[in-house]
């Protein structure tokens, strides 16, 4: 899978792309990531990429002409990518959306900076995504989150393919939060591993895990149960 990242700070991605799971996926060619700075297409002596907003206001906005020139330069070197603008105003990123993105062979992730970007930039992207209801200084962390989340969905990236099927939000777990998990020691400062997990009875273990996943979701994320009920009701 190929990712193109439009960012004023490509150096932020160097350690990310050489570390842990993403580093292995990058090294083995499961993912290919290119970064390009809008600064390369900036205007004037100082390669300016931003300007003051019409009508006044605080901060500076990234220019539409500079950003689009950067995006189109990446298209010239291959097929046109599915363009994703990373913005707090975008649709919330969830696991279902991650899986849909991971099915695409080529994504472009556009990272904003400063106060934001000229509204006309939206005309040149295919969708907008947000990590949640909070604001970051730029889109780079969101781009890294998308890259890692998509990489995990690709065949051969995870050491154990079952890991992606038995985790929170997975279709295989009906979109519930993942059940509690334990490892050695069996007892620590009075906290013990639940008896079903050490019973050796696989049916009992499966039942306990389903019950715990449902209880945890009801307690922590009841909205997920509502979404599941809506899907079942519409099917």
Steps between C-alpha positions, in 0.01 A plus 500: 500500500630844411468817704586851386519755781480873438672661797713800589697274735603181319776445754237409760429180306856369486507336847138390469570317173803319640355377829300196614215360289491791255877481461480131411213557257696782338822298481331195346303705247155427646460876507678769299495854639604818319498842660500833322507850642280782368804716569648361176220686321505810719498851359774756488843516655384344826288224344186631670220247545253706706333838510263709711127420476265719299265688731753501783550262785778339698768275360607409150338269244674258267456609140285293264733550200804372688324197650337396173831535313660267756219245473500502122877456483460166678230396254736569212727223627231233501127439516279753676469412866185508709553834673429533871506836676579469871296758689303528827196572282522163324302184563619306807745225412384156617605144430245450225637803319857378555417168336342678204809718459728196529320347202622786283837457332599866521418772755610861523492652849495879506623660822399854587692743720467851642141620548376268226471514124313689232147358475552429129745223589198283582402503133814306412470212749276196510419487870583660835588311817550589864652307790239643736354811656827674582748718314865427418760743371518312172382189319821299529400296805166425337680388182720266702192356669339430163816338363545272801131408524488411130830311511363273772221395266733388222576129459835399640560812709390362836690201632171331590213570261249403772606810696309728264187283521479481878550863597278795582262616225565193283206360298596158639416627850182679385672836545529461878794604714753226553462274804751525791821303456754364750841337507743378768523530794171338592482713815643849560443691826171327556380540141436162340430378149126420462439125552341436156826595327698234685228234487615344173137493388498678164122534484500661843785731401318610184179562694685702766673711235174577319332597826792721603519670161130583516518619862806715432336657196178570693701665774752699297352550151123442497486699175664204325210277602258750353687494170497121499126491562444746213703282262314187604167677465579618147631163380 
